[in-house]
Structure formats: structure tokens, C-alpha cells
Amino acid sequence: MRTTLTLEPDVAARIEKLRETRRQPFKDLVNEALRRGLDDMTAKTAKRRPAFRTGTHKAQLLVSDAKEALALLEEDYDRKKIGA
């Protein structure tokens, strides 16, 4: 298939550098890069991450607001600091 492709300057520079290093035609390098990229893109969608789950914790106290929670944490911290 013959088509016109507009490359960003950074991509064109990378392909040109690779072309000089490998001494391969531009067309071959673009096709290889597209194949690898497409393989990578399709592989990522096939490998879905498992859903993130959080554990549960039985609360011993029912805290009604943030100020009360902070006060309890401060109290607990002070007890640990003193060693009680």
C-alpha cells in the first residue's frame, strides 16, 4: 500500500538515525516500528490488571467527625510516646 505519512520532527530524526546505523531502507524501518508498536498496543489491552480491592477493618470506635478522629489519634500518639 502506498500512502503519505507526516512524521513529527523528533520521530523523523530517530528513524533517520536508525536508518544510518542499520543501513536499512526507510520503508522497512517504518514498517518494523509500526508492527512493534501495534503489537505492543494490542498486547496491553489484552493484559488487563486485576481490579484493585481494599481490605476491610472492624472499627472499635465510631467517630462522628474529623476533629474527634484527630483528637483520638493525638491521644493515642501521646500514650505511645509516654509508654503507657
C-alpha positions in Angstrom: 0.0 0.0 0.0 1.3 3.4 -0.9 0.4 6.4 1.4 1.7 9.8 2.6 2.8 9.9 6.2 3.6 13.1 8.1 6.1 12.5 10.9 6.8 14.7 13.8 10.4 16.1 13.7 11.6 14.0 16.7 10.3 10.8 15.1 11.8 11.6 11.7 15.2 12.2 13.4 15.0 8.9 15.3 14.2 7.0 12.1 16.9 8.8 10.2 19.5 8.0 12.9 18.3 4.3 12.9 18.5 4.2 9.1 22.1 5.3 9.2 23.0 2.8 11.9 21.3 -0.2 10.4 21.7 0.7 6.8 18.2 -0.3 6.0 15.6 1.4 3.8 13.3 4.0 5.4 10.2 2.0 4.4 11.5 -1.2 6.2 12.2 0.7 9.4 8.8 2.4 9.4 7.0 -0.9 8.8 9.0 -2.6 11.6 8.3 0.2 14.0 4.6 0.2 13.2 4.4 -3.6 13.7 6.2 -3.5 17.0 4.1 -0.5 18.2 0.8 -2.2 17.1 1.8 -5.5 18.8 2.6 -3.6 22.0 -0.6 -1.6 21.9 -2.8 -4.6 21.4 -0.9 -6.7 24.0 -1.5 -4.1 26.7 -5.3 -4.1 26.1 -5.3 -7.9 26.4 -3.4 -7.9 29.7 -5.8 -6.1 32.0 -4.9 -5.5 35.5 -6.9 -7.2 38.2 -9.4 -4.9 39.9 -7.9 -3.1 42.9 -9.6 -4.2 46.1 -9.2 -2.6 49.6 -9.5 -4.7 52.7 -12.0 -4.1 55.4 -11.3 -3.3 59.0 -13.6 -3.6 62.0 -13.7 -0.3 63.8 -13.8 -0.4 67.5 -14.9 3.2 67.8 -17.5 5.2 65.9 -16.0 8.6 65.1 -18.5 11.3 64.2 -16.2 13.9 62.7 -12.7 14.7 61.7 -11.9 16.7 64.8 -12.8 13.9 67.0 -10.7 11.5 65.0 -7.7 13.8 65.2 -8.1 14.1 68.9 -8.2 10.3 69.3 -5.1 9.9 67.2 -3.3 12.6 69.2 -4.3 10.9 72.4 -3.0 7.5 71.1 0.2 9.1 70.0 0.8 10.7 73.4 0.2 7.4 75.1 2.7 5.7 72.9 5.2 8.5 73.5 4.9 8.2 77.2 5.0 4.4 77.1 1.6 3.9 78.8 
